[in-house]
Amino acid sequence: MDAQEWQRGFAARLQNQWPTIPIDELLDAAGDLWCDEHWRAMSPEEAAVRWLKLGVLAD
């Protein structure tokens, strides 16, 4: 899977969670995570779920 495909998949999963956040912002987050080998080794769906479980945007 190439970078753009992975990032689109990751962003699409995040958009399910946060439909009001612009897709460009979600793609930016996906791009940041793609740069990290830890996240890139996972499928976009798995990476998104694990990232969400971290409470990244929790108050």
ABEGO torsion letter per residue (X at the ends): XBAAAAAAAAAAAAAAABAABBAAAAAAAAAAAAABAAAAABBAAAAAAAAAAAGAABX
